[in-house]
Amino acid sequence: MLERTYYELVVNFNVFGSVGSQAETRLYFDLIRSGGKNNFLHFMPPAVRAGMRNSWYRGSRGEEKLRDDYIVVNEDMPVQIRYRTADPKAEFVSLVSERLGSLAGPPDVLNRCSRPPCYRAGATGVERRVEASLQSLISKSASHPGMRFVDFMPDVSFVRFSSGDPDTDLAYTLVRNKAHTNVAFLLDEEKRREPDRDTLTAYRGLLGSYPNFMFNVPLDSAGSFTSDLHAAGTPGQFANLVKRYGLSRTHPEIWPTFSGLWITCDASARLKRGYTI
C-alpha cells in the first residue's frame, strides 16, 4: 500500500493534470483506504469484523457504496491472536506497540491515560502541571458537559505556554478529530458530519504544515486556559477566549509567535540530545 501511494502521488502524479485526473487520484486512494481497512479487520476476531466495518459506513449512501463498490471482508479467515478483552481493536494496538518496543516511541500518556493525571517520564514539575491540565481536554466528545468548545476549535491549533524565555517555553498541538458517518465520498462532507462525536488530541510539540491558529498562554495561566475552554459553550464565549489567548493567521504577532514556537521545540530537542544551547 505504501508503494502504491508513492507511485500514485510521486512517480506518476501529474501536477498539471485536469480535474478529471485529480478525481481519479481521489478514487484510487478511496480504494486503497478500503483495502487498508480490510487488512486491519483481518487481525480482528471473525465475529466482530462485519459489525466493525459497518460502523465505518453508516448512512444509506455509505451502506450502498459498501455493498456495491468495496470488497467484502473475509469473515471466515481465522486469526491466531488470543484476545482477552471485549475491545479487540484497542487490545490489538496495544499488542503491536508492545511488539515494536522502543520503535513505537514513548508511551502517549497525554491521550491514553486511564486515570488522569498521568505523568510523562522525565517531565519537570511545570510540564506535569501543564500536561495534567491538557489531559482534561481530550478523550471526551463534544457532547459531554464542558466539552462544547470543541465545536469552535480549528482543525489544528498550536499552544505556546510562555514563560518569557524561549528556552523554557512549552509548545503543544491540539488536533480536532472530526467524526463522520462515513468518509466514502468526495463531496457533501457536511451532510455526513457528526460534530457531537468530535474529540481533541494533544501532542507535545508541533504538528501541521502551517500555523492554522495559535494560543499564546502565560505559563502560570495553564489551568485557567483549560478551565476557560471548558466554560466556552457558545460562539460568543469562545470569541472572548480567543480575544484573551488567541492568535489568528491575520494577527500581526502570528509570525513572531510561530518563530518562538519553533525555537522552543528546537531547544527541547537539543536538550534531549545533550547539546548546549
GUTORZA-815195 format. One record per atom (N, C-alpha, C): x, y, z. Coordinates in steps of 0.2 Angstrom, whole numbers, plus 5000, padded with zeros to 4 digits. Layout:
# GUTORZA-815195
XYZ
...
This chain:
# GUTORZA-815195
500449945000
500050005000
500450065000
501050065004
501550125004
501850134997
501950074993
502250084987
501750114982
501150084982
500550114978
500450194979
500550214985
500450284987
501050324984
501650294984
502250334982
502150334974
501950284971
501950294963
501350334961
500850334965
500250374963
500350454964
500650464970
500750534972
501450564970
501950524968
502550554967
502750534960
502850474958
503150454952
502650464946
502050454947
501550454941
501150514942
501250564947
500750614948
500850674943
500350694940
500350744935
500150814939
500650854940
500450914944
500050954940
500050954933
499651004929
499050964926
498850914929
498350874927
497650904927
497150884924
496450904924
496150894930
495550924931
495050904937
494950824937
494850804931
494650734930
495250684933
495850704931
496450674934
496450674941
496350734944
496350734951
495750694955
495250694951
494650654954
494850574954
495150554948
495450484948
495950474953
496350514955
496850504960
496450494967
495950534968
495550534974
495150464974
494950444969
494550374969
495050324970
495650324967
496150274968
496350264976
496450324979
496550324986
495950304990
495350314988
494750284991
494850214991
495050184986
495050104986
495650084990
496250124990
496750104995
496550105002
496150155004
495950165011
495450105012
495050085008
494550025009
495049965010
495549955006
495949895006
496349895013
496549955015
496949955022
496449935027
495849965027
495349945032
495249865033
495149835027
495049765026
495749725029
496249755028
496949725031
496849725038
496649785041
496649795048
496149745051
495549735048
494949695050
495149625051
495649605046
495849535046
496249515052
496449565056
496849555063
496349545068
495649565067
495149565072
494849495072
494549475078
494149415078
493649415073
493549355069
493049355064
492349375066
492149365072
491449385074
491349455074
491849495075
491749575075
491849605069
492149575064
492349615058
491849645054
491249615053
490749645049
490449705053
490249695059
490049755063
490449815064
491149795064
491649855065
491649885058
491649855053
491649885046
491049925045
490449895047
489849935045
489849995049
490149995055
490150065059
490550115055
490950095050
491350145047
490950175040
490350145039
490050155033
489250165034
489150215039
488450225041
488150275036
487450275036
487050315031
486950275025
486350295022
486150255016
486550255010
486950305009
487350315003
488050275005
488250275011
488850245013
488750165013
488150145015
487950075015
487950045008
487650085004
487650074997
488350064993
488750114995
489450104992
489850044995
489750035001
490049975004
489849915001
489149904999
488949844996
489149844989
489149894985
489249894978
489949904975
490349944979
491049964977
491649934980
491549904986
492149884990
492149814991
492749784991
492749714993
492549695000
492149645000
491849625007
492449595011
492449605017
492949575022
492849505022
493349465023
493349395023
493149375031
492549355032
492349335039
492549265041
492749225037
492949155038
493749145040
494149195038
494849195039
494949195047
495349135049
495449135056
496049185058
496049205065
496549245067
496949205073
497549215073
497949175078
498149215084
497849275085
497949315091
497349295096
497649285102
497149265108
496949325111
496349355109
496149415113
495849395119
495949445124
495749435131
495249485134
495149535130
494649585132
494049595127
493649635129
493049645125
493149705120
493749735119
493949785115
494549765111
494449725106
495049695102
495449745098
495049805096
495449855092
495949885097
495749905103
496249935107
496749885110
496549825110
497049775113
497549755107
497349755101
497749745095
498349805095
498049865095
498549925095
499049915101
498849895107
499249885112
499749835111
499549775108
500049725106
500549745101
500349785096
500849805091
501349845094
501049895099
501549945102
502049905106
501849855110
502249815114
502749775110
502549745104
502949715100
503549755097
503349815095
503849865092
504349885098
504149885104
504549915109
504749985108
505449995109
505650065108
505450105102
505450065096
505250085090
504550125090
504150105094
503450135094
503450205098
504050225100
504050285103
503850285111
503950335114
503750345121
503050335122
502750315128
502050305130
501750375129
501150375126
500750435125
500250445131
500550465136
500150475142
499750535142
499850585137
499350635136
498750615134
498650575129
498050555126
497750485128
498250445131
498050375134
498150365141
497750405145
497850405152
497150375155
497250325158
496650285160
496350325167
496850355171
496650385177
497050445178
496750505175
497150565175
497250595182
497850625183
498350645179
498850585178
499150585172
499650535170
500250575169
500850565171
501450605170
501950565166
502250605161
502750585157
503450575161
503750515159
504450505162
504950565161
505250595166
505750645165
505450715165
504750725165
504450785165
504550825171
504650895170
504850935175
504150945179
504250985185
503650995188
503151045185
503451095181
503051135177
502651095171
503051055168
502751015162
502250975165
502250945171
501750905174
501150945175
501251005177
500651045179
500251065172
500651075167
500351095161
500051035158
500350985157
500050925154
499450895158
499450905164
498850875168
498250925166
498350985165
497851025163
497551005156
498050995151
497850975144
497550915144
497650865149
497350805149
496550805150
496350865153
495650875154
495250895147
495650905142
495350925136
495250865131
495550815132
495550755127
495150695130
495050645125
494650585127
493950595128
493650655128
492950665128
492650695122
492050675120
491750705114
491450775116
491250805110
491050875111
490350875114
489950825115
489350815118
489350815125
489950805128
490050795135
489950865139
489750875145
489750935148
490450965149
490451025147
491151065147
491551055141
491351015136
491751005130
491451035124
490951085125
490651115119
491151155115
491651175118
492151225115
492451185109
492451115109
492751085103
492351105096
491751125097
491351145091
491751205087
492051245091
492351305089
493051305087
493351245089
494151245088
494251235080
494851265078
495151245072
495351175071
495551155065
495751085064
496451075068
496851125068
497451125071
497651185075
497851185081
497951245085
498651235088
499051275088
499751275092
499651315098
499851285104
499851325110
500551335113
500651395114
501351415117
501251435124
501451395129
501451415136
502151455137
502051525138
502651565138
502851585145
503551585146
503751605152
504151665152
504251695145
504651745144
505351725142
505551665142
506151645140
506051585135
506251595128
506051535124
506351475125
506951475129
507251405131
506851365136
506351405139
505951365145
505251365143
505051395137
504351395135
504151325133
503451305133
503251245131
502751255125
502851205120
502451205114
502051145114
501451145112
500951095111
500551105105
500251055102
499751055097
499151025099
498551055097
497851025098
497551015092
497450945090
497150925084
496450905085
495950935081
495250925081
495150865077
494850805080
494650745076
493950755074
493850755068
493150765066
492850705064
492250685067
491850625066
491350635060
491350575057
490850575051
490450505051
489950505048
489550435047
489950395042
490350425037
490750385033
491250435029
491750415027
492250455023
492250435016
491750405013
491750365007
491650415001
491550475002
491350524996
491750584996
491850614990
492250674990
491850734991
491250734990
490850794991
490350794997
490050844998
489550845003
489750825010
490350845012
490550815019
490150845024
489850905024
489450925030
488850885031
488650855026
488050815027
488150745031
488850725031
489050665034
489450685041
489450745043
489750765049
489350745055
489750725060
489450715067
489850755072
489650825073
490050865077
490050845084
489550815086
489450795093
489950745095
490250705091
490750655092
491450675091
491550745089
492250765088
492550765095
493250755094
493650755100
494350795099
494750805104
495350835103
495950785105
496450795101
497150755103
497650805105
498050795110
498550845112
499250815110
499650855108
500350825106
500850875108
501350845111
501950885114
502450905108
502450965106
502750985100
502351015095
502551015089
502151045083
501950995078
501350995076
501150955071
500751005066
500850985059
500451035054
501051065050
500851085044
501251115039
501251195040
500751225043
500751295043
500351315049
500451375052
500051395058
499351415056
498851365058
498151375057
497851425062
498051415068
497851455074
498351445080
498351495084
498851495089
498551515096
498751485101
498551515108
499251535111
499251595114
499851615117
499651625125
499851575129
499651575136
500251585141
500151625145
500651635150
500751565154
501351545156
501451485159
501051475165
500951525169
500651525176
499851525175
499651525168
498951535167
498651465164
499051415164
498851355160
498251325163
498151325169
497551295172
496951345170
497051405170
496451455169
496251445161
496751435157
496651425150
496251365149
496351315152
495951255150
495251255154
495251295159
494551305163
494151355158
494451405155
494051445151
493851415145
494251365142
493951325136
493351285138
493451255144
492851215146
492251255147
492351315149
491751365150
491451395144
491851385138
491651415132
491151375129
490451385130
489951345127
489551375122
489751435120
489451475115
489951505110
489751525104
490251555100
490451625103
490051665106
490251725109
490751715115
490651665119
491151645124
491751625122
491751585116
492451565113
492751625110
492351675107
492651735104
493051775110
492751775116
493051815121
493751775123
493751715123
494351675125
494851685120
494651695113
495151705108
495451775109
495051825111
495251885112
495851895117
495751845122
496251845128
496851805126
496851745123
497351705122
497551695114
497051705110
497151685103
497551725098
497851695093
498151725088
497951695081
497551735077
497351705070
497951715065
497851695059
498351695054
498451775052
497951815053
497951885051
498251925057
498351905063
498651945068
499351965067
499552025068
500152055067
500752015071
500551985076
501051945080
501151875078
500751855073
500751775071
501451755070
501851785066
502551755064
503051765069
503051815073
503551815079
503351755084
502751745085
502551695089
502651625087
502551615080
502751555077
503451535077
503851595076
504651585076
504851565083
504451595088
504651575095
504451505097
503851475094
503751405095
504251355092
504551375086
505051335083
505651335087
505851395090
506451405094
506351355100
505751355103
505551315109
505651245108
505351225102
505451145100
506151135099
506551175095
507251155094
507651155100
507451205105
507851205111
507751135115
507151115115
506951055119
507350995115
507350995109
507650935105
508350935107
508750995107
509450995108
509650975115
509150995120
509250975127
509250905127
508750875124
508750795124
509350765122
509650795116
510250765113
510850775117
510850825122
511450835126
511850895124
511550935119
511950995116
511851055121
512351095120
512251155124
511951215120
511451245123
511151295119
511451365120
